[in-house]
């Protein structure tokens, strides 16, 4: 999702060191994140299910479905994040069709990657 300018202009940024857990599986969600620089792994238990880099988003699903986090997000390098709270997320979805389509595209892309990666393990692919 090409969102770099949006994330550069986001009101809240933070930098996390390599190895820091952004959130853990089972946590309640109140924020999503845009990666300005660095890298994040999404883990389900000990399995890395996605590796994300600059301009990628994560944590958006829990803001949409209001369920606890389903994966753990860990910085694998020093990472600068744009921190988007639920209120800002809803504002952006309402006011920017491009943002909403970008989020849907990110979700669809990640789901397709999961299907390709893990469907084969289950004999479905």
C-alpha positions as CSV (number, residue, x, y, z in Angstrom):
1,X,0.0,0.0,0.0
2,X,1.7,3.3,-1.1
3,X,0.9,5.4,1.9
4,X,4.2,6.9,2.7
5,X,3.0,10.6,2.4
6,X,0.0,9.8,4.7
7,X,2.3,8.2,7.3
8,X,4.9,10.9,7.1
9,X,2.1,13.4,7.9
10,X,0.4,11.3,10.6
11,X,0.2,13.2,13.9
12,X,1.8,10.4,16.0
13,X,5.1,8.7,15.3
14,X,7.3,6.5,17.4
15,X,10.5,4.7,16.9
16,X,10.9,1.1,18.2
17,X,14.2,-0.8,18.6
18,X,14.8,-4.1,17.0
19,X,13.3,-6.9,19.0
20,X,10.5,-4.8,20.6
21,X,7.0,-6.3,20.5
22,X,4.5,-3.8,19.2
23,X,1.5,-5.9,20.3
24,X,0.9,-9.5,21.2
25,X,-1.6,-12.1,20.0
26,X,-4.7,-11.7,22.2
27,X,-4.1,-8.0,23.0
28,X,-7.1,-5.6,22.7
29,X,-6.7,-3.2,19.8
30,X,-6.9,0.5,19.7
31,X,-4.3,1.4,17.0
32,X,-3.1,0.4,13.6
33,X,0.4,1.2,12.3
34,X,2.1,2.4,9.1
35,X,5.7,1.6,8.6
36,X,7.7,4.7,7.8
37,X,11.1,2.9,7.9
38,X,12.4,-0.4,9.2
39,X,10.8,-3.9,9.3
40,X,8.1,-5.8,11.2
41,X,7.4,-9.5,11.5
42,X,3.9,-10.8,12.1
43,X,4.1,-14.0,14.1
44,X,1.5,-16.7,14.9
45,X,3.1,-18.5,17.8
46,X,6.7,-19.2,16.5
47,X,5.8,-19.0,12.8
48,X,6.5,-15.9,10.8
49,X,3.4,-15.3,8.7
50,X,4.4,-12.0,7.2
51,X,7.5,-9.7,6.8
52,X,6.5,-6.0,6.3
53,X,8.5,-3.0,5.4
54,X,8.2,0.7,4.6
55,X,4.7,1.8,3.4
56,X,3.1,-1.4,4.7
57,X,0.3,-1.3,7.3
58,X,-0.5,-3.7,10.1
59,X,-3.0,-3.9,12.9
60,X,-5.9,-2.6,10.8
61,X,-7.9,-5.8,11.0
62,X,-8.5,-5.6,14.8
63,X,-9.8,-2.0,14.3
64,X,-12.3,-3.3,11.7
65,X,-13.6,-6.4,13.4
66,X,-13.1,-5.3,17.1
67,X,-11.6,-8.6,18.0
68,X,-8.3,-9.2,19.9
69,X,-5.1,-9.3,17.9
70,X,-4.6,-12.6,16.1
71,X,-0.8,-12.3,15.7
72,X,2.2,-10.8,17.4
73,X,4.0,-7.9,15.7
74,X,7.7,-7.6,16.4
75,X,10.2,-5.0,15.1
76,X,13.1,-6.9,13.4
77,X,15.1,-3.6,12.9
78,X,14.9,-0.2,14.3
79,X,11.5,0.9,13.0
80,X,9.7,4.2,12.7
81,X,5.9,3.8,12.9
82,X,3.0,6.1,12.3
83,X,0.5,5.3,15.1
84,X,-3.1,5.6,13.9
85,X,-5.8,5.4,16.6
86,X,-9.3,4.1,16.0
87,X,-10.8,7.6,15.8
88,X,-8.2,8.7,13.1
89,X,-8.6,5.4,11.3
90,X,-12.4,5.9,11.0
91,X,-11.9,9.5,10.0
92,X,-9.5,8.5,7.2
93,X,-11.8,5.7,6.0
94,X,-14.7,8.1,5.9
95,X,-12.9,11.0,4.3
96,X,-10.5,9.3,1.9
97,X,-11.7,6.6,-0.4
98,X,-8.1,6.1,-1.4
99,X,-7.1,5.3,2.1
100,X,-10.0,2.9,2.5
101,X,-9.2,1.1,-0.8
102,X,-5.5,0.9,0.3
103,X,-6.5,-0.8,3.6
104,X,-8.7,-3.2,1.7
105,X,-5.9,-3.9,-0.7
106,X,-3.4,-4.5,2.1
107,X,-5.9,-7.0,3.7
108,X,-6.5,-8.8,0.5
109,X,-2.8,-9.0,-0.4
110,X,-2.0,-10.4,3.1
111,X,-4.8,-12.9,2.9
112,X,-3.7,-14.0,-0.6
113,X,-0.1,-14.4,0.7
114,X,-1.4,-16.5,3.7
115,X,-3.4,-18.7,1.3
116,X,-0.4,-19.3,-0.9
117,X,2.0,-19.9,2.0
118,X,-0.2,-22.0,4.3
119,X,-2.7,-23.5,1.9
120,X,0.1,-25.6,0.5
121,X,1.0,-26.9,4.0
122,X,-2.6,-28.1,4.4
123,X,-2.7,-29.7,0.9
124,X,-5.1,-27.1,-0.5
125,X,-2.8,-25.5,-3.0
